[in-house]
Every structure is written in C-alpha cells, then in structure tokens.
C-alpha cells in the first residue's frame, strides 16, 4: 500500500517553484520534470524599490510572488533555509522575506521543502562551498539555458533543481521502507514451541 509519497502524489508535485528570499531581490524559478529530464519553465527576480520601507517591500514581494504562483501550475515550493549571518539586522530582514514567501506558498496549499544553501550548492555543483557564478553556470547547464540567469534567479532555480533531484531518492527510500514493513507484517511469525 502506497503512502502519501506515492508515485501519483509525486507526479502532481513534479513542477517546483524555487525561492531565494531577500527583501531587496527575491529570486524565483520554476522547473518541471519531463521523464528523466529537468525542464526550465520560467524564472525572475522580484526587486521592490529599495527606497521604500521594509513593510512596503514585503507587500510588493507578496503581491508579485502570489502572481507567479497564480500564473504557473506549481505543485510545491523549495525555499532556502535561514543560515548563520554575522549581521543580525540583515538576518531579520531575510527572515521577513522568507516569512512572506512561506505565507504565499502555504496559502496556495503548496507542499513546502526547505534546503540549506550548502545542500543546494552540493547537489547542483558537487561542492558545498561553490560560489554564485559556479551555481549559475551549473543551472544553465542542467536546464540547457542559453545564458546563466541573474544570481538570485539562478539560486532559485538551483533550489527547484535540488528538490527534483532529491525527491526521487526520498521516494525510493520511502517505497523500500513500506515494502519492508509490508513483508514483515505478512511473513509467518515463528511461534515458540511449548515444551512438554
């Protein structure tokens, strides 16, 4: 018996919205799976006017990201997790942008996955310490783009690629666990022999 990670459920989530949060530039990218290939759908950067207040920028991010979700049939979102930041104020602002992105995705009833920056870099480039240029070039290669996207959009596309690369492995592991549990439940149990 298949659980919530069944193949049908996976197929409905095979178009992923990657989000690289930021209050000045929020990158987004959409990637879908077609057979064994990953296919670029769209990408962009939401860049509110930096001369406006943080609250006004968050409103712009919410409105424009909501439009992206409405315009594309995405099944889930892949968002960068918070990471240690030396500047507490910058980290707090990043957290606000993440919160808005999480709200938009939750309101649209998208499944949400979160990945650390090092995990994304390792999945896309093979190195957890890769720089933004390396990530952008590998995204261009993965998705057969004519040129590397802007770094914020490239990071968002890398998040979507990471999710699509990791989910089949997670699905296979889940299927193996279900099969093992099923075999254990249906195998004849050894009854202890009663002594005379």
C-alpha positions as CSV (number, residue, x, y, z in Angstrom):
1,X,0.0,0.0,0.0
2,X,1.5,3.3,-1.0
3,X,1.5,6.2,1.4
4,X,1.4,10.0,0.9
5,X,4.7,9.8,-1.1
6,X,3.1,7.6,-3.8
7,X,4.0,8.0,-7.5
8,X,0.7,9.8,-8.2
9,X,1.4,12.3,-5.4
10,X,4.9,12.8,-6.7
11,X,3.7,13.4,-10.2
12,X,1.4,16.2,-9.0
13,X,4.4,17.8,-7.3
14,X,6.9,17.5,-10.2
15,X,6.7,21.2,-11.1
16,X,8.6,23.1,-8.4
17,X,8.9,26.8,-7.5
18,X,12.3,27.6,-6.1
19,X,12.5,30.7,-4.0
20,X,15.7,32.5,-2.9
21,X,14.4,35.0,-0.3
22,X,15.5,38.6,0.0
23,X,13.9,42.0,0.8
24,X,15.8,43.8,-2.0
25,X,15.9,41.0,-4.5
26,X,13.8,37.8,-4.2
27,X,14.7,35.2,-6.9
28,X,12.2,32.7,-8.1
29,X,12.5,29.9,-10.6
30,X,10.2,27.1,-11.9
31,X,11.5,23.8,-13.1
32,X,9.5,20.7,-14.0
33,X,10.4,17.1,-14.6
34,X,9.7,15.5,-18.0
35,X,10.6,11.9,-17.8
36,X,14.2,11.9,-16.6
37,X,14.9,15.4,-17.8
38,X,14.6,18.6,-15.8
39,X,13.0,21.4,-17.9
40,X,13.1,25.2,-17.3
41,X,9.6,26.8,-17.1
42,X,10.3,30.4,-16.0
43,X,12.4,32.5,-13.7
44,X,12.7,36.0,-12.5
45,X,13.6,38.4,-9.7
46,X,11.2,40.5,-7.6
47,X,13.0,43.7,-6.9
48,X,11.0,46.2,-4.9
49,X,12.0,49.8,-4.7
50,X,14.8,49.9,-2.2
51,X,13.9,53.5,-1.2
52,X,10.6,52.2,0.3
53,X,10.1,50.9,3.8
54,X,10.6,47.3,4.6
55,X,6.8,46.9,5.1
56,X,6.1,48.3,1.6
57,X,8.8,46.0,0.1
58,X,7.2,43.0,1.7
59,X,3.8,44.0,0.3
60,X,5.4,44.1,-3.2
61,X,7.0,40.7,-2.7
62,X,3.7,39.1,-1.5
63,X,1.7,40.5,-4.4
64,X,4.3,39.6,-7.1
65,X,5.1,36.2,-5.7
66,X,1.3,35.5,-5.4
67,X,1.0,36.3,-9.1
68,X,3.9,33.9,-10.0
69,X,2.1,31.1,-8.2
70,X,-1.2,32.0,-9.9
71,X,0.4,32.1,-13.3
72,X,2.1,28.7,-13.1
73,X,0.8,25.3,-12.1
74,X,3.3,24.5,-9.4
75,X,2.9,21.6,-7.1
76,X,5.4,22.5,-4.4
77,X,7.9,25.1,-3.4
78,X,11.6,24.7,-2.5
79,X,12.8,27.6,-0.2
80,X,16.2,28.4,1.1
81,X,16.5,27.9,4.9
82,X,17.9,30.6,7.2
83,X,21.6,30.4,7.8
84,X,24.0,31.9,10.3
85,X,24.5,35.6,9.4
86,X,27.0,37.9,11.1
87,X,24.6,40.9,10.6
88,X,21.6,40.3,12.9
89,X,19.6,43.0,11.2
90,X,20.2,41.5,7.7
91,X,19.2,38.1,9.0
92,X,16.0,39.5,10.5
93,X,15.1,41.1,7.1
94,X,15.8,37.9,5.3
95,X,13.5,36.2,7.8
96,X,10.7,38.6,6.9
97,X,11.1,37.8,3.2
98,X,11.1,34.1,4.0
99,X,8.0,34.5,6.1
100,X,6.2,36.2,3.2
101,X,7.3,33.5,0.8
102,X,6.2,30.8,3.2
103,X,2.8,32.5,3.6
104,X,2.2,32.8,-0.1
105,X,3.1,29.1,-0.7
106,X,1.0,27.9,2.3
107,X,-2.0,30.0,1.2
108,X,-1.7,28.4,-2.2
109,X,-1.6,24.9,-0.5
110,X,1.8,24.1,-1.9
111,X,3.9,21.5,-0.3
112,X,7.0,23.3,1.0
113,X,10.5,21.9,1.2
114,X,13.4,23.8,2.8
115,X,17.1,23.3,1.9
116,X,20.3,24.8,3.4
117,X,22.5,26.8,1.0
118,X,25.3,24.3,1.3
119,X,23.0,21.4,0.4
120,X,21.8,23.2,-2.7
121,X,25.3,24.0,-3.8
122,X,26.5,20.4,-3.2
123,X,23.5,19.0,-5.2
124,X,24.0,21.3,-8.1
125,X,27.8,21.7,-8.3
126,X,29.1,18.8,-6.2
127,X,30.7,21.3,-3.8
128,X,29.0,22.8,-0.7
129,X,31.3,25.9,-0.9
130,X,30.7,26.7,-4.6
131,X,30.4,30.4,-5.4
132,X,27.3,32.1,-7.0
133,X,28.9,32.1,-10.5
134,X,29.5,28.3,-10.4
135,X,25.9,27.7,-9.3
136,X,24.6,29.9,-12.1
137,X,26.7,28.1,-14.7
138,X,25.7,24.7,-13.5
139,X,22.0,25.7,-13.5
140,X,22.5,27.0,-17.1
141,X,24.0,23.6,-18.0
142,X,21.3,21.5,-16.1
143,X,18.5,23.3,-17.8
144,X,20.1,24.0,-21.2
145,X,19.6,27.7,-20.9
146,X,21.3,30.0,-23.5
147,X,22.9,32.0,-20.7
148,X,23.3,31.9,-17.0
149,X,20.4,33.7,-15.2
150,X,20.9,36.5,-12.7
151,X,22.3,35.2,-9.5
152,X,19.1,35.5,-7.4
153,X,17.1,33.7,-10.1
154,X,19.9,31.1,-10.6
155,X,19.8,30.4,-6.8
156,X,16.0,29.9,-7.0
157,X,16.3,27.6,-10.0
158,X,19.0,25.7,-8.1
159,X,16.6,25.2,-5.2
160,X,14.0,23.8,-7.6
161,X,16.6,21.5,-9.2
162,X,17.7,20.3,-5.8
163,X,14.2,19.3,-4.8
164,X,13.6,17.5,-8.1
165,X,17.0,15.7,-7.7
166,X,16.4,14.7,-4.1
167,X,12.7,13.7,-4.1
168,X,13.1,10.5,-6.3
169,X,15.7,9.2,-3.8
170,X,13.4,10.0,-0.9
171,X,10.5,8.4,-2.8
172,X,12.6,5.2,-3.4
173,X,13.6,5.1,0.3
174,X,10.0,5.5,1.3
175,X,8.9,2.7,-1.0
176,X,11.6,0.4,0.3
177,X,10.5,1.1,3.9
178,X,6.9,0.5,3.1
179,X,7.8,-2.8,1.3
180,X,9.9,-3.9,4.2
181,X,7.1,-3.2,6.7
182,X,4.6,-5.0,4.4
183,X,6.9,-8.1,4.1
184,X,7.4,-8.1,7.9
185,X,3.6,-7.9,8.5
186,X,2.7,-10.7,6.1
187,X,5.5,-13.1,6.8
188,X,4.6,-16.1,9.0
189,X,5.7,-15.4,12.5
190,X,7.6,-18.0,14.4
191,X,5.6,-19.3,17.2
192,X,7.5,-20.5,20.2
193,X,7.2,-24.3,20.8
194,X,5.7,-25.2,24.1
195,X,7.7,-27.7,26.0
196,X,6.1,-30.8,27.4
